[in-house]
Amino acid sequence: MHELSSEFRDALAALDRLRVETIFQKATLLKPAIQVVEELIVPVMAQLGDEWCSGQVALSQIYMGSRICEELVERTLPSLAPGRKTRPRQAIAVLSDYHMLGKRIVLSTLRTSGLDVLDYGRMEVDELVERVRADDVKILLISTLMLPAALKVKTVRKKLDAAGSRIRIAVGGAPFLFDRQLWQEVGADAMGRNASEAVAIVRRWREEES
């Protein structure tokens, strides 16, 4: 698998969909599809995320690359396929803001990793709390771009706690990058700087729940 990683990374960075799929199919001749996802796609997506942070690749490459991988995984691992990670239930939302790109990248990366995630789109505080409780969500990821939206996470936490919801909240977005203590101030349980960190957080929490 290691031999294919560099080739897969280059194909994905070039947004060469046909080559990406060819390499993936080649890898599935060696190992089960879910193992290929975990050992090839996830590490390469994490690598590209690190390269974006260091300015080596463009945000558009991360976005389109994550969509290519998401579509590939969706075809290979349908929602009810063995290996899909559906419990505990997890969801992602943009709180108040209208900027969806960050959430879209994180969602695609999570799904690429074989994690089933409910996509709530954009929501305000009360409807988010209501939806989380109705769906019995245990892991909630919240994306924000502006500080006023980030501060509303504190209200979400208070309302969920008051309702007796046992939930972990991870946050991400510009306000939390500018102020590295903000996630704690609003009552979140973790903060991810990028999509690969979001995957790591969800995976860690899932392991602790099992």
C-alpha positions in Angstrom: 0.0 0.0 0.0 2.9 2.3 0.8 4.0 2.1 -2.9 0.7 3.4 -4.1 0.4 6.3 -1.6 2.7 8.6 -3.5 1.0 7.8 -6.8 -2.4 8.3 -5.3 -1.4 11.6 -3.7 -0.2 13.0 -7.0 -3.3 11.9 -8.9 -5.5 13.4 -6.3 -3.6 16.7 -6.2 -3.9 16.9 -10.0 -7.6 16.2 -9.6 -7.2 13.3 -12.1 -10.4 11.4 -11.3 -9.7 8.5 -13.7 -6.2 7.9 -12.3 -7.5 8.1 -8.7 -10.1 5.5 -9.4 -7.6 3.3 -11.2 -5.2 3.3 -8.3 -8.0 2.7 -5.9 -9.2 -0.3 -7.8 -5.6 -1.6 -8.0 -5.3 -1.4 -4.3 -8.6 -3.3 -3.7 -7.0 -6.2 -5.5 -4.6 -6.4 -2.6 -6.9 -5.6 0.4 -10.6 -5.2 1.3 -12.1 -1.9 0.2 -12.6 -0.6 3.8 -8.9 -1.3 4.5 -7.9 0.5 1.4 -10.0 3.5 2.5 -8.3 3.6 5.9 -4.7 2.8 4.8 -4.6 4.8 1.5 -7.3 7.4 1.1 -7.4 8.7 4.7 -3.6 9.2 5.1 -3.3 10.8 1.7 -6.2 13.2 2.5 -4.4 14.0 5.8 -1.2 14.6 4.0 -2.8 17.0 1.5 -4.4 18.8 4.5 -1.0 19.4 6.0 0.3 20.5 2.7 -2.5 23.1 2.4 -1.6 24.4 5.9 2.0 24.9 4.8 0.9 26.5 1.5 1.9 23.7 -0.8 -1.5 23.0 -2.3 -4.5 25.2 -2.9 -7.8 25.1 -1.1 -9.5 24.3 -4.3 -7.4 21.1 -4.6 -8.4 20.1 -1.1 -12.1 20.7 -1.8 -12.2 18.9 -5.2 -10.0 16.1 -4.0 -12.2 15.5 -1.0 -15.3 15.4 -3.3 -13.6 12.9 -5.6 -12.7 10.6 -2.7 -16.2 11.0 -1.1 -17.9 9.9 -4.3 -15.5 7.0 -4.7 -16.1 5.8 -1.1 -19.9 6.3 -1.5 -19.9 3.9 -4.5 -17.6 1.4 -2.8 -19.0 1.5 0.7 -22.8 2.2 0.5 -24.4 3.4 3.6 -25.3 0.0 4.9 -22.1 -1.8 3.8 -20.1 -3.7 6.5 -17.3 -1.5 7.7 -19.4 1.7 7.7 -19.1 3.5 11.0 -22.6 4.6 12.0 -22.6 4.6 15.8 -22.4 6.7 17.8 -24.4 9.0 15.6 -22.5 12.1 14.5 -23.6 15.3 12.8 -22.1 18.5 11.4 -23.5 22.0 11.0 -22.7 25.5 10.2 -23.9 27.7 13.0 -25.6 31.0 11.8 -22.9 31.7 9.1 -23.6 31.4 5.4 -20.2 30.2 4.4 -20.3 26.5 3.8 -17.0 25.6 2.2 -15.2 24.7 5.4 -18.0 22.4 6.5 -18.2 20.8 3.0 -14.5 19.9 3.1 -14.7 18.4 6.6 -17.9 16.5 5.7 -16.3 15.0 2.6 -13.2 14.0 4.5 -15.2 12.4 7.2 -17.3 10.4 4.7 -14.2 9.5 2.8 -12.9 8.0 6.1 -16.0 5.7 6.1 -17.8 7.7 8.8 -21.5 8.3 8.3 -22.2 11.9 9.3 -25.6 13.7 9.3 -25.3 17.0 7.3 -27.5 19.6 9.0 -26.3 22.4 6.7 -26.8 25.9 8.2 -28.8 26.2 11.4 -29.6 28.6 14.2 -29.1 27.7 17.9 -32.6 26.4 18.8 -33.2 24.4 15.6 -29.7 22.8 16.0 -30.4 21.8 19.6 -33.8 20.4 18.6 -32.4 18.4 15.7 -29.5 17.0 17.7 -31.9 15.8 20.4 -34.3 14.3 17.9 -31.6 12.4 16.1 -29.9 11.3 19.4 -26.5 12.7 18.1 -23.5 11.9 20.3 -20.8 13.8 18.4 -21.5 17.2 17.0 -19.2 19.2 14.8 -19.8 22.9 14.4 -18.2 25.1 11.8 -18.2 29.0 12.0 -16.5 31.8 10.1 -17.4 34.8 12.1 -16.9 35.5 15.8 -20.5 36.2 16.7 -21.4 32.8 15.3 -18.6 31.1 17.2 -19.8 32.6 20.5 -23.2 31.1 20.0 -21.6 27.6 20.5 -21.8 28.5 24.2 -25.6 28.7 24.0 -25.8 25.5 22.1 -23.8 23.8 24.9 -25.9 25.2 27.7 -29.2 24.3 26.1 -28.0 20.7 25.3 -26.7 20.3 28.9 -30.0 21.6 30.3 -31.8 19.1 28.2 -29.7 16.3 29.6 -28.0 15.5 26.2 -24.9 13.4 26.5 -22.9 14.9 23.6 -19.4 15.9 22.6 -18.9 19.1 20.6 -16.0 19.8 18.3 -15.6 23.2 16.7 -13.6 24.6 13.8 -13.3 27.8 11.7 -11.5 31.1 11.6 -12.4 32.4 15.1 -11.0 29.3 16.8 -7.8 29.6 14.8 -7.3 33.2 15.7 -8.0 32.6 19.4 -6.7 29.2 20.5 -8.5 29.3 23.8 -11.9 30.2 22.4 -13.1 26.6 22.0 -12.8 26.1 25.7 -14.5 29.4 26.5 -17.6 28.4 24.5 -17.8 25.0 26.1 -16.6 22.8 23.2 -14.8 19.5 23.9 -12.2 19.9 21.1 -11.1 22.1 18.3 -9.9 21.0 14.9 -7.6 23.2 12.7 -8.4 21.3 9.6 -10.4 18.4 8.2 -7.8 15.7 9.0 -7.8 16.9 12.7 -11.6 16.6 12.7 -11.3 13.0 11.5 -8.8 12.3 14.2 -11.1 13.8 16.9 -14.1 11.8 15.8 -12.1 8.6 15.6 -10.7 9.1 19.1 -14.1 9.8 20.5 -15.6 6.8 18.8 -12.9 4.5 20.2 -13.6 5.9 23.7 -17.3 5.2 23.3 -16.8 1.6 22.2 
